[in-house]
Amino acid sequence: MPVDEAALDALLRDEEAAHVRDAVAALPLDQRTVLILRVYHDMSYREIAHITDASEQAVRVRAHRARQALKDALAPSREERPCRR
């Protein structure tokens, strides 16, 4: 039986999206908030600082820590993925 490449690609994308959602959900609330406002709402650090009542530097640190935590959390799943050409 031939493999449906489109279906396999869709399954892999869905699986990867689920890993990302789980990793974002596992972040501490302050990091998750900054990440969502920065990435999904395209807000500046200054805008996020105003909304969260934090300093701009604190927002930058939270964003950095969130990105690092996601990188660490998602690294194993990247290594486990089948090599696609």
N, C-alpha and C positions, 0 to 999 in steps of 0.2 A: 504494500500500500504506500503510495507516495506521500511525502510529508508536505502539508500545506504551509509553505513558508510564511505567508501573510498571517495565518492564524498563530503560528509559532512566534512571530515577531510581536503580534498583539498581546499574546500571553506574557511574553518577557517584559514588555512595556508595563502591563498591568501589575506584574509582580514587582518590578522596580519601583513603580509609583507607590505601591503599598509599603515597601521598605522605607521610602522617603517620608511618607505620612507618619509611619510609626516612629521614625527617628525624630521628626519634628515634634510629635506629641510627647516624646520622652524628655524634651528639653525643659529646663526650669522655666517657670512662667515669664520671668523678666527677659530671658534670652529669646524665648519663643515669640513674645510680643514684639521685640525689636526686629527679629528676623522677618516676621510677617509684615510689619509696617514698612520695612526697608525693601524687601523683595517683591511682595505681592501688591503693595500699595505705592511703591516707588517714592517713598517719602525720604527727605533729607535727614541727616543726623540731627540737624537743628530742629526740624519739625517734630521728630520723634522725641527729642529731649523736652520740648515744650509740652507735648501730649502726656508723656510719662512722668513729668516733673522730676527729671534727672538732668545731670549735666551732660553736655555734648560728649565729653570724654567718657563718661560712664556708659553712654549709649554705644560709643565706638568699641569699648571693651566688651560689652555684652554681645555685640554683633560678631566680634572676633571670636569670642568663646563659643558662640552658637555655631559659627561656621566650622570651627575646629572640632566641636563635638559631633557635628553631622559628618564631617570627613572621617573621623574615627569610627563612628557607628556604621557608616556605609562602606568602609574599606573592605571588610570581609565579604560582603555580598558582591562587590565588584570582582574580587578574586575568584569567587565561585561560579560566576557567569560563564557559560560556554563561549568559546572564542568564535565570533561571527566574522565572516569575510564577505 
